Amino acid sequence: MVLLKIAAMVGGAGLAVVVAPAVLAAVGFTAGGVAAGSVAAKMMSAAAVANGGGVAAGSAVAALQSAGAAGLPILATAVVAGVGGAAGAVAGLFK
């Protein structure tokens, strides 16, 4: 039973790290910039309107675009893995 829970945690962590870049691209944060008409474009537009015409450096939209263009930095990868591992642990409790 413990091994099943550990496997669920490790699997969740690994899956989250692999899936995160695909999710970023799917919502429009791509290596070539924000995709026109995407969820990311709507987020960027809302952020620009709220900030008086520009997207603030360090904002969530800027960080997501950076991750979409260059990949997740090590700290973000660790956070994504931790969340995926926690989700896997919770899922493992119900088996």
N, C-alpha and C positions, 0 to 999 in steps of 0.2 A: 504494500500500500504506500509506503514512504517513497519507494522508487518511482511509483506512478506519479506521485505529486512532484517529485524532483524532475522527472521527465516532462511533465506539463509545464513547469516553470522554465526549464531550459528551452523547450520547444516554443513557448510563448515569447520568450526573449528573442530567440533567433528569428522567428517569423516576423516580429515587429520591426526588427532592424532591416530585414529584406523588403518588407512591404512599404515602409515609410517613404522611400524615394519614389516608388510607383504611385503612391497616394498624392504626393506633392505634384508630380507630373499630371496626374489625372484631374486635379483641380485647377491646373494651369500655371503652376510655378515650374517653368522649364529652363533648360540650359540656355536657351535663346532669349529668355525674358518672359514676361507675363503674356500668356496666350490671350488673344483678343476674344471677347465674348465669354470668357471663362469665369468661374467663381473667383479665381484670383484677381481677374480684372475688376470685378465688382468690389472686392475687398480693397483693392488699390484705389479705386475711385472714391469709395467712402472714406478711406484714410486721408486722401488728398483734400477732400471737401472739409473734413473735420479739422485739418491742419492748415487751412488757409491756402491750399493750392499745391502743396508738395507732400510727399511721404517722408515722415521723420526718420532719420537714421536711427537704427536701434529699435524701431517699432516692430510689432509682430509681422506686419506685411513685409518689411525689409528683411527681417530674419528668415522668413519662409522663402522669399525669393532668393536670398543668398544660398540657402540650403538646396533649393531647386536647381540653382545654377552650378554650384560647386560641390554639392553633396553635404551630408550632415557632418558637422564638426564632431570631434571626439566626445565632448561633453554632451552634446545633443544625442549622439548615438547611445551613450550610457543611459541617459534619461529614457529614451525610447525602449531600450532593452529592459530597463527596470520596470517600466509600465507594462511591457509585454510579459515579463516574468511574473509580475503581480497578477495580471489577468489570467495567465496560465495556472498560477497557484489557486486562484479562486475557482477556475474551471475544474481543476483537479480535485477540489473538495467535493464536487458533486458526482464523482465517478465511483 
